[in-house]
Amino acid sequence: MNADARELAASFDIEKLTPEFYENPYPIYRALREHEPIKRMPNGSWFLTRYDDLVSAYKSTKVFSSDKKKEFFPKYGDSLLYEHHTASLVFNDPPAHTRVRRLIMGALSPRAIASMEPDLIALVNRLLDAMAAKGSVDLIDDFASAIPIEVIGNLLDVPQDERGPLRDWSLAILGALEPVIGPEAFARGNKAVKDFLEYLEILVARRRSKPGNPERDVLTRLIQGEDNGERLTEKELLHNCIFLLNAGHETTTNLIGNGLVALSGYAGEKKRLIDNPDMIKTAVEEILRFESSNQLGNRMTTEQVELGGVTLAPGTSVTLCIGAANRDPAQFADPETFDIGRTPNRHLAFGTGAHQCAGMALARLEGAIAISRFLARFPDYELNGEPVRGGRARFRGFLSVPCAVGGEGKKARP
């Protein structure tokens, strides 16, 4: 097995991923951690799999830059995809990153998130009622993906009858972030940015003429800026609205879908959570660690730096493998074990440092309410078909999960 693991690590190429990798990347991650934890790729970039190395990169924002202009131009050229992915919060360094993040965080304050809880519970209960009436459902279409679309739609106050295209736009734009994309994925992503921008121009114009409450309406807050006169440019405003939907959509869909699939495969942990519903918070953290919704991050070195005994030259592209770091035995005891009571659990599913996910409190709330209420309503749910993976290396989740929830289930709590 050791020779096999060594061969797995030696042959790994981020630009030539196999079907087996998409199905289950963790044996390869383990092999890389053990044999080549800082691995040079054939394209000249480096791939990091150890927890401590990722933390070092996350916290050294000056040396490990998030600015993607140099990295993305060869991939996207002078396109709308390039404009979008270099204008959004996550792919910028301070001071641009700091300015946009402060505006978004102001609208995602603890008080603002707490105020969303009643509407979120009502939404989840409506979805549970609809699933109970059907009996046989798809956990993604009928549940996991429907929740974040509504939450982000509410945050930006997108009219209900205009939310139809949001999910497809998001999937197309995020799909273009895969390590390698073909011309079709590029064209699809580019068109999604174009269509999204055209829609947002209309939405923003409406909101400028009739502002919402900036305490609850993120779009109004982004338009009005801070009291000190800090404003976003029109381009920053539009692209960060797209970013908000994308950041809060697929990753939260994956958290809920991955969680329900993992629990269905670990009967003891599922029963433990049903018997102890107050464990939902640690369960959500373990789902985030065990099957991280976002598996890969990227940085570019700005100067020569040594990491784990390897010297990286300035201008080196670095991939941070979150999925591997979250199963690093140097940080987590029995990392391949799914343990809903795991504590401490300092996973990196939301990153760490200056770029730690701005919406993580909201994602945790959505995951906790969705999974706990689903289990309370349908404790005997069973997968009744083969789950279909999303075919992504960066964003790990499912496109489809056939499931039998059985009749009416238990009546939802108000």
Phi, psi and chi 1 to 4 in degrees:
 res  aa     phi    psi   chi1   chi2   chi3   chi4
   1 MET       -  -35.4  174.2   60.0 -161.8      -
   2 ASN   -64.3  -40.8 -157.3   34.6      -      -
   3 ALA   -64.9  -40.5      -      -      -      -
   4 ASP   -61.8  -44.1  -68.9  -13.1      -      -
   5 ALA   -63.3  -41.4      -      -      -      -
   6 ARG   -62.1  -40.2 -159.6  177.1  -68.1  -82.6
   7 GLU   -68.1  -40.5  172.3   53.6   29.8      -
   8 LEU   -56.1  -46.8  -92.7 -177.3      -      -
   9 ALA   -66.1  -43.7      -      -      -      -
  10 ALA   -64.0  -35.0      -      -      -      -
  11 SER   -92.0   -3.8   61.5      -      -      -
  12 PHE   -67.2  132.0  177.1   71.1      -      -
  13 ASP  -139.5  117.8 -178.1   -8.0      -      -
  14 ILE   -60.0  -21.8 -172.0   67.7      -      -
  15 GLU   -94.2   -0.1  -66.4 -173.3  -21.4      -
  16 LYS  -136.0   66.8  -66.2  179.1 -179.6  172.7
  17 LEU   -84.1  144.4  -60.7  174.8      -      -
  18 THR   -96.4  161.4   63.1      -      -      -
  19 PRO   -56.3  -35.8  -24.6   32.9      -      -
  20 GLU   -63.3  -36.8  -68.2   77.6   16.0      -
  21 PHE   -63.2  -47.7  175.4   90.5      -      -
  22 TYR   -61.7  -34.7  -73.0  111.9      -      -
  23 GLU   -70.9  -45.8 -171.9   58.7   35.9      -
  24 ASN  -153.2   94.1  179.5   13.8      -      -
  25 PRO   -79.6   -9.5   31.4  -35.2      -      -
  26 TYR   -67.4  -35.5  -59.7  110.6      -      -
  27 PRO   -61.3  -36.4  -25.8   35.6      -      -
  28 ILE   -69.7  -42.2  -67.4  172.0      -      -
  29 TYR   -58.8  -42.9  -70.0  165.6      -      -
  30 ARG   -63.8  -43.5 -176.3  165.6   62.2 -115.6
  31 ALA   -62.0  -41.7      -      -      -      -
  32 LEU   -65.0  -44.2  -74.6  164.8      -      -
  33 ARG   -58.7  -41.3 -102.6 -166.7  -24.6  -99.2
  34 GLU   -77.6  -36.3  -70.8  171.6    1.3      -
  35 HIS  -112.3  -36.1  -61.9  -71.2      -      -
  36 GLU  -142.5   68.9  -65.4 -170.8   62.4      -
  37 PRO   -65.6  -24.1   21.5  -32.2      -      -
  38 ILE  -121.9   95.0  -58.9  176.0      -      -
  39 LYS  -108.5  130.8  179.3  174.2  173.9   62.5
  40 ARG   -80.3  128.8 -170.6  173.9  174.3   84.3
  41 MET   -87.3  157.4  -66.3  -73.8  107.3      -
  42 PRO   -55.8  -27.6  -28.0   35.7      -      -
  43 ASN   -83.1    3.0   65.3   10.3      -      -
  44 GLY    95.2   -8.7      -      -      -      -
  45 SER   -83.2  173.2   68.2      -      -      -
  46 TRP  -121.4  146.8  -67.2   81.1      -      -
  47 PHE  -120.8  118.8 -165.3   86.3      -      -
  48 LEU  -106.5  134.2  -84.0   50.7      -      -
  49 THR  -125.3   -8.9   47.7      -      -      -
  50 ARG   -89.4  141.6  -77.3 -170.6  -57.2 -140.6
  51 TYR   -55.1  -51.8 -177.4   94.0      -      -
  52 ASP   -63.3  -35.1  -72.8  -13.1      -      -
  53 ASP   -67.7  -39.3  -68.0  -23.3      -      -
  54 LEU   -64.2  -43.7  -97.3   70.8      -      -
  55 VAL   -60.5  -42.5  169.6      -      -      -
  56 SER   -58.3  -44.7  -65.8      -      -      -
  57 ALA   -67.4  -43.0      -      -      -      -
  58 TYR   -60.1  -39.9  -83.8  127.0      -      -
  59 LYS   -85.3  -17.2  -64.3 -158.9  167.6  173.0
  60 SER   -96.6   69.9  -52.4      -      -      -
  61 THR   -66.0  -25.3   50.6      -      -      -
  62 LYS   -72.7  -40.7 -174.8  172.1  173.7  -65.6
  63 VAL   -84.8  -37.9  179.0      -      -      -
  64 PHE  -106.2   93.1  -69.5   90.3      -      -
  65 SER   -79.3  144.9  168.4      -      -      -
  66 SER   -95.0   -7.7  -67.0      -      -      -
  67 ASP   -64.4  125.8 -171.4  -62.0      -      -
  68 LYS  -106.4    9.8  -64.6  -66.1 -175.8  -73.2
  69 LYS   -58.5  -46.8  -66.0  178.7 -174.4   67.5
  70 LYS   -70.2  -40.5 -170.8 -171.3  -65.7 -175.2
  71 GLU   -71.5  -38.4 -177.4 -176.8  -23.5      -
  72 PHE   -85.7  -19.8  -78.4  170.7      -      -
  73 PHE   -61.8  -44.6 -165.8   76.7      -      -
  74 PRO   -61.4  -28.9  -21.3   32.1      -      -
  75 LYS   -81.3  -42.9 -175.2  174.7 -175.5  177.6
  76 TYR  -109.0  -17.2  -59.6  129.0      -      -
  77 GLY    61.4 -159.4      -      -      -      -
  78 ASP   -87.0   75.4 -173.5   14.2      -      -
  79 SER  -125.9  170.2   65.4      -      -      -
  80 LEU   -66.0  -33.5  -78.3  173.5      -      -
  81 LEU   -60.7  -42.0  -93.8  173.4      -      -
  82 TYR   -63.4  -46.0  177.6   76.8      -      -
  83 GLU   -58.6  -44.3 -179.1 -179.5  -74.0      -
  84 HIS   -65.9  -52.7  170.8   64.5      -      -
  85 HIS   -72.8   -8.9  -76.3  -48.4      -      -
  86 THR  -105.0   -4.2   54.5      -      -      -
  87 ALA  -103.5  -16.7      -      -      -      -
  88 SER   -82.4  156.0   64.1      -      -      -
  89 LEU   -46.8  -48.5  169.5   71.8      -      -
  90 VAL   -68.3  -23.1   72.9      -      -      -
  91 PHE  -108.3   36.6  -65.8  140.1      -      -
  92 ASN  -136.2  156.7  -90.1  -71.8      -      -
  93 ASP  -101.1  165.4  -68.1  -30.9      -      -
  94 PRO   -59.0  148.5  -23.0   32.8      -      -
  95 PRO   -87.1  -15.8   30.3  -33.6      -      -
  96 ALA   -58.4  -44.8      -      -      -      -
  97 HIS   -59.9  -44.5  169.7  -92.9      -      -
  98 THR   -62.3  -42.7  -46.0      -      -      -
  99 ARG   -64.9  -48.0 -163.2  161.7   52.2   90.2
 100 VAL   -69.2  -42.9  178.0      -      -      -
 101 ARG   -60.2  -40.2 -175.6 -176.3  173.4   92.1
 102 ARG   -62.1  -40.7 -166.4  162.5   53.6 -129.5
 103 LEU   -64.5  -44.5  -77.6  171.3      -      -
 104 ILE   -67.6  -43.8  -69.8  173.6      -      -
 105 MET   -63.1  -32.3  -71.0  -60.5  -72.9      -
 106 GLY   -61.3  -32.7      -      -      -      -
 107 ALA   -87.2   -9.9      -      -      -      -
 108 LEU  -115.3   39.4  -67.0  175.3      -      -
 109 SER   -67.1  159.9   66.6      -      -      -
 110 PRO   -53.9  -38.4  -28.3   35.1      -      -
 111 ARG   -67.1  -42.0 -171.0  174.4   66.6  177.0
 112 ALA   -63.3  -41.7      -      -      -      -
 113 ILE   -68.1  -41.2  -70.6  171.6      -      -
 114 ALA   -59.6  -35.7      -      -      -      -
 115 SER   -70.5  -17.6   73.2      -      -      -
 116 MET   -81.3  -15.9  -62.6  175.6 -159.0      -
 117 GLU   -59.6  -46.0 -167.2  165.3  -19.5      -
 118 PRO   -59.3  -42.7  -22.9   32.7      -      -
 119 ASP   -66.2  -36.1  -74.1  -13.5      -      -
 120 LEU   -66.3  -43.2 -176.9   53.3      -      -
 121 ILE   -61.9  -43.7  -70.5  169.9      -      -
 122 ALA   -62.8  -41.4      -      -      -      -
 123 LEU   -62.1  -48.9  165.2   65.0      -      -
 124 VAL   -60.7  -42.4  167.9      -      -      -
 125 ASN   -63.1  -38.2  -76.1  -15.8      -      -
 126 ARG   -64.0  -41.8  -77.3 -162.6  -56.2  -83.8
 127 LEU   -65.3  -39.8  -65.9  170.7      -      -
 128 LEU   -63.9  -40.9  -65.1  173.5      -      -
 129 ASP   -61.4  -44.2  -72.6  -17.2      -      -
 130 ALA   -64.6  -38.1      -      -      -      -
 131 MET   -69.6  -38.5  -74.2 -167.9  -71.6      -
 132 ALA   -60.6  -37.1      -      -      -      -
 133 ALA   -69.0  -29.8      -      -      -      -
 134 LYS   -85.4  -37.3  -73.8  170.3   77.0  170.3
 135 GLY    81.4  -55.4      -      -      -      -
 136 SER  -107.7  122.5 -167.7      -      -      -
 137 VAL  -135.3  173.1  -57.4      -      -      -
 138 ASP  -111.4  118.4 -172.9  -50.5      -      -
 139 LEU   -60.6  -26.2  -73.4 -177.3      -      -
 140 ILE   -83.7  -60.2  -53.4  -56.1      -      -
 141 ASP   -62.7  -43.6  -80.1   -8.3      -      -
 142 ASP   -83.8  -11.7  -68.3  -39.9      -      -
 143 PHE  -143.3  -70.2 -166.7   58.4      -      -
 144 ALA   -60.3  -41.6      -      -      -      -
 145 SER   -81.8  -22.1   69.7      -      -      -
 146 ALA   -72.8  -25.3      -      -      -      -
 147 ILE   -74.3  -57.1  -65.5  165.1      -      -
 148 PRO   -64.6  -31.6   16.2  -26.7      -      -
 149 ILE   -60.1  -42.5  -76.1  -71.6      -      -
 150 GLU   -69.5  -40.2  -69.3  -58.6  -56.1      -
 151 VAL   -64.1  -47.8  169.3      -      -      -
 152 ILE   -69.9  -37.2  -54.9  -67.4      -      -
 153 GLY   -57.9  -40.6      -      -      -      -
 154 ASN   -68.2  -40.7  -67.9  -15.9      -      -
 155 LEU   -59.5  -41.1  -89.8  179.4      -      -
 156 LEU   -91.7   -2.0  -63.9  173.7      -      -
 157 ASP    54.2   49.5 -156.8   12.1      -      -
 158 VAL   -79.3  127.0  175.6      -      -      -
 159 PRO   -54.5  142.4  -27.1   34.5      -      -
 160 GLN   -52.8  -41.9 -157.0   71.8   38.5      -
 161 ASP   -80.3    3.9   61.1   -8.7      -      -
 162 GLU  -112.4    9.0  -65.9  174.8   10.3      -
 163 ARG   -89.4   -7.6  -64.0 -179.2 -174.9 -174.8
 164 GLY   -49.8  -49.5      -      -      -      -
 165 PRO   -79.7   -8.6   -2.6   16.1      -      -
 166 LEU   -58.1  -44.5  -63.7 -178.6      -      -
 167 ARG   -64.5  -46.0  173.7  163.5  162.2   74.8
 168 ASP   -64.8  -39.9  -74.5  -17.5      -      -
 169 TRP   -58.8  -46.8  -75.1  -19.3      -      -
 170 SER   -61.4  -47.4  176.7      -      -      -
 171 LEU   -61.6  -38.4  -70.9  173.0      -      -
 172 ALA   -69.7  -41.1      -      -      -      -
 173 ILE   -70.2  -43.1  -65.5  166.6      -      -
 174 LEU   -71.6  -31.7  -69.4  175.4      -      -
 175 GLY   -60.3  -29.3      -      -      -      -
 176 ALA   -73.6   -5.6      -      -      -      -
 177 LEU   -89.1   -2.5  -76.9  172.3      -      -
 178 GLU   -59.1  154.5  -75.8  -63.6  -73.6      -
 179 PRO   -53.1  -38.4  -27.0   34.2      -      -
 180 VAL  -133.5  132.2  176.5      -      -      -
 181 ILE  -128.5  148.7   57.2  166.8      -      -
 182 GLY   -90.1  176.0      -      -      -      -
 183 PRO   -61.2  -32.3   10.2  -20.5      -      -
 184 GLU   -68.2  -45.7  -76.8 -179.1   15.9      -
 185 ALA   -63.8  -37.1      -      -      -      -
 186 PHE   -63.3  -48.8  175.9   82.6      -      -
 187 ALA   -62.9  -40.7      -      -      -      -
 188 ARG   -64.1  -44.7 -157.5  162.3   46.8 -117.2
 189 GLY   -64.4  -41.9      -      -      -      -
 190 ASN   -63.7  -43.8 -133.5   30.7      -      -
 191 LYS   -65.4  -36.8 -176.2  177.7 -173.3  -53.6
 192 ALA   -63.8  -41.8      -      -      -      -
 193 VAL   -61.9  -44.6  177.0      -      -      -
 194 LYS   -59.4  -49.4  177.2  177.5  176.7  -70.9
 195 ASP   -65.0  -39.9  -67.0  -14.3      -      -
 196 PHE   -65.1  -45.0 -149.5  154.0      -      -
 197 LEU   -61.2  -42.6  -73.1  171.8      -      -
 198 GLU   -61.9  -41.3  -73.2  172.5   -2.4      -
 199 TYR   -65.9  -44.6  171.1   69.4      -      -
 200 LEU   -65.1  -32.8  -76.0  170.5      -      -
 201 GLU   -59.0  -40.1  -76.6  171.6    3.4      -
 202 ILE   -68.3  -46.1  -62.7  165.3      -      -
 203 LEU   -61.7  -44.0 -170.8   68.3      -      -
 204 VAL   -64.9  -41.9  167.0      -      -      -
 205 ALA   -60.6  -42.2      -      -      -      -
 206 ARG   -60.4  -44.7  -86.2 -168.0 -131.5  144.3
 207 ARG   -70.1  -33.1 -158.9   62.4   45.9   83.0
 208 ARG   -63.4  -37.6  -74.0 -168.6 -165.1  -78.6
 209 SER   -78.9  -25.5   64.6      -      -      -
 210 LYS  -140.2   81.8 -168.2  178.5  176.2 -173.9
 211 PRO   -64.4  150.7  -17.6   29.7      -      -
 212 GLY   -94.4 -166.7      -      -      -      -
 213 ASN   -84.4  113.3  173.4    4.9      -      -
 214 PRO   -63.6  -14.5   19.4  -29.1      -      -
 215 GLU   -71.3  -25.7  -68.3  -66.1  -43.4      -
 216 ARG  -121.9  -27.0  -76.4 -172.2   60.5  128.8
 217 ASP   -98.6  104.6  175.2    7.5      -      -
 218 VAL   -61.8  -38.4  175.1      -      -      -
 219 LEU   -62.5  -45.0 -177.3   51.6      -      -
 220 THR   -59.4  -41.6  -63.4      -      -      -
 221 ARG   -64.5  -42.2 -171.6  179.3 -172.4   89.8
 222 LEU   -66.2  -36.4  -68.2  177.0      -      -
 223 ILE   -68.2  -45.2  -69.6  168.9      -      -
 224 GLN   -77.7  -24.4  -66.6  179.0   -7.9      -
 225 GLY    72.2 -164.4      -      -      -      -
 226 GLU   -88.5  162.6  -68.7  -68.6  -69.8      -
 227 ASP   -61.1  -25.1  -65.4  -22.0      -      -
 228 ASN   -80.6    8.2   64.1    7.2      -      -
 229 GLY    91.0    1.6      -      -      -      -
 230 GLU   -71.6  124.3 -166.6  135.8  -71.4      -
 231 ARG  -128.9  156.1  -60.3  -83.0 -171.2  -80.0
 232 LEU   -88.9  148.4  -61.5  179.0      -      -
 233 THR   -69.1  165.2   65.9      -      -      -
 234 GLU   -59.3  -41.1 -169.4   71.9    5.2      -
 235 LYS   -65.2  -44.8 -172.5 -173.3  -75.6 -172.5
 236 GLU   -60.9  -41.9  -75.1  175.0  -31.4      -
 237 LEU   -60.8  -51.9  171.9   66.3      -      -
 238 LEU   -65.1  -45.4  -63.9  175.9      -      -
 239 HIS   -69.6  -30.1  -76.5  -64.6      -      -
 240 ASN   -80.1  -19.8  -81.1  -70.7      -      -
 241 CYS   -68.5  -42.9  -74.6      -      -      -
 242 ILE   -60.8  -46.2  -64.9  177.4      -      -
 243 PHE   -56.9  -43.3  161.6   72.6      -      -
 244 LEU   -59.3  -45.5  -93.9  175.6      -      -
 245 LEU   -64.1  -47.1  173.8   85.0      -      -
 246 ASN   -65.4  -43.9  -67.6  -10.3      -      -
 247 ALA   -65.8  -35.7      -      -      -      -
 248 GLY   -91.6   -5.3      -      -      -      -
 249 HIS   -97.3  -68.8  162.3 -119.5      -      -
 250 GLU   -67.2  -38.3 -169.8  171.3    3.4      -
 251 THR   -65.4  -38.9   48.7      -      -      -
 252 THR   -72.9  -37.6  -53.6      -      -      -
 253 THR   -55.9  -45.7  -62.2      -      -      -
 254 ASN   -66.2  -39.3  -68.7   -6.7      -      -
 255 LEU   -57.1  -47.9  161.4   59.9      -      -
 256 ILE   -70.1  -47.3  -62.6  165.9      -      -
 257 GLY   -64.7  -48.1      -      -      -      -
 258 ASN   -59.6  -39.0  -70.1  -12.4      -      -
 259 GLY   -64.6  -46.7      -      -      -      -
 260 LEU   -69.6  -33.8  -69.4  173.2      -      -
 261 VAL   -70.3  -44.1  171.3      -      -      -
 262 ALA   -60.1  -45.1      -      -      -      -
 263 LEU   -63.8  -35.6  -73.0  163.9      -      -
 264 SER   -66.6  -26.0   76.5      -      -      -
 265 GLY   -91.0  -10.2      -      -      -      -
 266 TYR  -123.9   81.6  -70.3   84.5      -      -
 267 ALA   -57.1  -37.9      -      -      -      -
 268 GLY   -65.0  -41.5      -      -      -      -
 269 GLU   -71.5  -35.0  -66.1  -55.8  -77.0      -
 270 LYS   -62.9  -46.9  175.2 -176.0  162.5 -171.7
 271 LYS   -63.6  -40.3 -177.7  177.1 -172.5  -49.9
 272 ARG   -59.1  -41.4 -171.2  178.4  172.4 -160.0
 273 LEU   -73.4  -37.6 -174.9   53.4      -      -
 274 ILE   -64.2  -40.9  -70.6  168.3      -      -
 275 ASP   -73.7  -24.8  -68.0  -14.9      -      -
 276 ASN  -129.7   72.0  -57.2  -82.5      -      -
 277 PRO   -61.2  -19.6   13.8  -24.6      -      -
 278 ASP   -71.6   -5.3   57.8  -25.9      -      -
 279 MET   -85.4    6.7  -68.3 -177.4   74.8      -
 280 ILE   -60.2  -34.4 -172.0   59.7      -      -
 281 LYS   -66.8  -46.0  -74.5 -171.6  176.0  177.0
 282 THR   -69.4  -29.9   55.4      -      -      -
 283 ALA   -64.6  -43.1      -      -      -      -
 284 VAL   -62.1  -41.7  165.0      -      -      -
 285 GLU   -62.5  -38.8  -61.3  -51.5  -51.0      -
 286 GLU   -69.8  -36.8 -179.8   65.7  -13.6      -
 287 ILE   -62.1  -44.2  -67.8  160.2      -      -
 288 LEU   -60.8  -36.9  -73.1  161.5      -      -
 289 ARG   -75.3  -48.7 -179.3 -162.1   73.1   82.9
 290 PHE   -69.7  -40.3 -169.1   72.5      -      -
 291 GLU  -133.0   71.6  -80.3  -85.1   36.5      -
 292 SER   -56.5  128.1  -53.2      -      -      -
 293 SER   -60.2  -39.9  -56.3      -      -      -
 294 ASN  -111.8  115.7  179.6   16.7      -      -
 295 GLN   -96.6  -22.4  -64.7  -99.9  -42.4      -
 296 LEU  -132.0  141.7  -56.1  173.9      -      -
 297 GLY  -129.1  166.8      -      -      -      -
 298 ASN  -135.9  145.7  -64.8   88.1      -      -
 299 ARG  -139.9  162.8  -64.3  -68.0 -172.8  -91.2
 300 MET  -127.8  128.2 -179.7   80.1   74.9      -
 301 THR   -72.7  139.7   58.0      -      -      -
 302 THR  -100.7  -14.1   58.1      -      -      -
 303 GLU  -154.0  170.6   56.5 -169.8   63.2      -
 304 GLN   -64.8  136.0 -177.3  172.1  -60.3      -
 305 VAL  -146.4  145.9   60.0      -      -      -
 306 GLU  -104.1  132.9 -172.8 -179.1  -60.9      -
 307 LEU  -136.1  118.8 -162.8   64.2      -      -
 308 GLY    55.6   35.6      -      -      -      -
 309 GLY    84.1    1.9      -      -      -      -
 310 VAL  -111.2  133.4  176.1      -      -      -
 311 THR   -93.7  124.0  -59.5      -      -      -
 312 LEU  -105.2  132.6  -53.7 -179.1      -      -
 313 ALA   -76.5  159.3      -      -      -      -
 314 PRO   -60.6  148.0   -8.8   15.9      -      -
 315 GLY    75.6   20.7      -      -      -      -
 316 THR   -92.4  132.3  -61.7      -      -      -
 317 SER   -82.2  132.1  178.9      -      -      -
 318 VAL  -126.5  129.9  177.2      -      -      -
 319 THR  -100.3  126.5  -61.4      -      -      -
 320 LEU   -96.8  114.0  -49.9  179.3      -      -
 321 CYS   -91.4   93.2 -173.3      -      -      -
 322 ILE   -63.0  -41.1  -60.9  157.5      -      -
 323 GLY   -60.3  -34.1      -      -      -      -
 324 ALA   -78.4  -43.6      -      -      -      -
 325 ALA   -61.6  -33.7      -      -      -      -
 326 ASN   -75.3   -2.6  -81.4  -14.8      -      -
 327 ARG  -124.2   27.7  -65.8 -166.2 -178.9 -159.3
 328 ASP   -80.2  117.2 -172.6  -19.2      -      -
 329 PRO   -64.7  -16.2   18.8  -27.6      -      -
 330 ALA   -70.6  -18.5      -      -      -      -
 331 GLN  -112.3  -33.9  174.4   65.8   24.6      -
 332 PHE  -122.9  127.0  -56.8   98.1      -      -
 333 ALA   -68.6  138.4      -      -      -      -
 334 ASP    44.2   60.3  -59.9  -40.8      -      -
 335 PRO   -65.2  -21.7   23.9  -33.5      -      -
 336 GLU   -85.4   -1.7  -54.1  -67.0  -27.0      -
 337 THR   -92.4  132.5  -60.4      -      -      -
 338 PHE   -87.8  109.9 -178.7   61.1      -      -
 339 ASP  -130.2  103.1  173.1    9.5      -      -
 340 ILE   -68.4  -10.5   64.7  158.1      -      -
 341 GLY  -103.2   10.4      -      -      -      -
 342 ARG   -55.7  127.5 -177.6 -178.0  -64.4  -84.9
 343 THR  -156.1  136.5 -178.0      -      -      -
 344 PRO   -70.3  166.1   28.4  -34.5      -      -
 345 ASN  -145.3   75.0 -169.8  -10.2      -      -
 346 ARG   -88.2   60.6  -70.6 -175.1  -77.2  -87.7
 347 HIS   -69.5  167.7   61.6   75.6      -      -
 348 LEU  -112.3   23.4  -61.8  175.1      -      -
 349 ALA   -59.9  -29.3      -      -      -      -
 350 PHE  -102.8   12.2  -65.7  122.6      -      -
 351 GLY    72.4 -165.1      -      -      -      -
 352 THR  -160.1  166.7 -169.7      -      -      -
 353 GLY    79.8 -155.8      -      -      -      -
 354 ALA   -61.0  -28.0      -      -      -      -
 355 HIS   -98.3   13.2  -84.9  -85.1      -      -
 356 GLN   -55.4  139.0 -166.4  164.6   38.0      -
 357 CYS   -49.6  123.6  173.4      -      -      -
 358 ALA   -67.4  -27.2      -      -      -      -
 359 GLY  -102.5   19.9      -      -      -      -
 360 MET   -65.4  -34.0   61.2 -174.5  179.2      -
 361 ALA   -66.0  -38.1      -      -      -      -
 362 LEU   -68.9  -42.8 -179.3   54.6      -      -
 363 ALA   -60.4  -42.8      -      -      -      -
 364 ARG   -62.6  -40.9  -77.0  174.4  163.5  132.8
 365 LEU   -64.8  -45.5 -179.3   68.1      -      -
 366 GLU   -60.5  -45.2  -70.7  176.2   74.7      -
 367 GLY   -62.9  -43.5      -      -      -      -
 368 ALA   -66.0  -45.9      -      -      -      -
 369 ILE   -68.6  -44.4  -72.2  174.0      -      -
 370 ALA   -62.8  -50.1      -      -      -      -
 371 ILE   -72.3  -42.9  -67.6  168.3      -      -
 372 SER   -66.0  -40.3   62.3      -      -      -
 373 ARG   -74.5  -33.4  -71.3 -174.2  166.2 -105.9
 374 PHE   -62.3  -46.8 -176.2   93.8      -      -
 375 LEU   -64.8  -38.6  -71.4  176.3      -      -
 376 ALA   -65.3  -35.4      -      -      -      -
 377 ARG   -82.6  -40.3 -174.2   75.5  179.8  -90.5
 378 PHE  -127.0   64.9  -54.6  121.8      -      -
 379 PRO   -63.9  -21.8   20.8  -31.4      -      -
 380 ASP  -102.7   19.6  -59.3  -39.9      -      -
 381 TYR   -58.1  146.6   79.0   97.8      -      -
 382 GLU  -140.6  140.6  -71.1 -178.8  -10.5      -
 383 LEU   -69.9  132.4  -54.2 -167.0      -      -
 384 ASN  -123.7   29.5   64.5  -11.1      -      -
 385 GLY  -171.8  172.5      -      -      -      -
 386 GLU   -79.2  120.6 -162.7   58.7   41.1      -
 387 PRO   -62.0  142.5  -20.1   31.8      -      -
 388 VAL  -105.9  117.7  177.5      -      -      -
 389 ARG   -68.6  157.1  -80.9  -92.6  167.9 -146.3
 390 GLY   -77.2   -7.3      -      -      -      -
 391 GLY    66.9   31.4      -      -      -      -
 392 ARG  -118.0  145.1  -54.4  -83.5 -170.8   89.6
 393 ALA   -90.6  -38.7      -      -      -      -
 394 ARG   -75.7  -48.9 -176.1  176.8  -63.5  -86.2
 395 PHE  -108.3  111.2  -61.9  102.3      -      -
 396 ARG   -97.6  116.9 -176.2  162.7  173.8   79.1
 397 GLY  -168.3 -165.0      -      -      -      -
 398 PHE  -119.9  146.5  -65.3   93.8      -      -
 399 LEU   -86.9  -29.7  -77.7  179.3      -      -
 400 SER  -154.6  135.1  169.7      -      -      -
 401 VAL  -137.8   94.4 -179.9      -      -      -
 402 PRO   -64.1  137.0  -14.7   27.9      -      -
 403 CYS  -150.7  140.3  178.3      -      -      -
 404 ALA  -100.5  119.9      -      -      -      -
 405 VAL   -99.4  -15.8  -66.4      -      -      -
 406 GLY    76.5  110.4      -      -      -      -
 407 GLY    40.9 -138.7      -      -      -      -
 408 GLU   -81.9  -16.2  -79.6  -63.8  -50.9      -
 409 GLY    64.1 -166.7      -      -      -      -
 410 LYS   -83.3  146.3  -65.0 -173.5  176.2 -180.0
 411 LYS   -63.8  135.1 -163.4   62.3 -170.6  155.9
 412 ALA   -65.4  143.5      -      -      -      -
 413 ARG   -76.8  147.4  -55.0 -172.8  -58.0  -81.7
 414 PRO   -69.7      -   22.2  -30.2      -      -
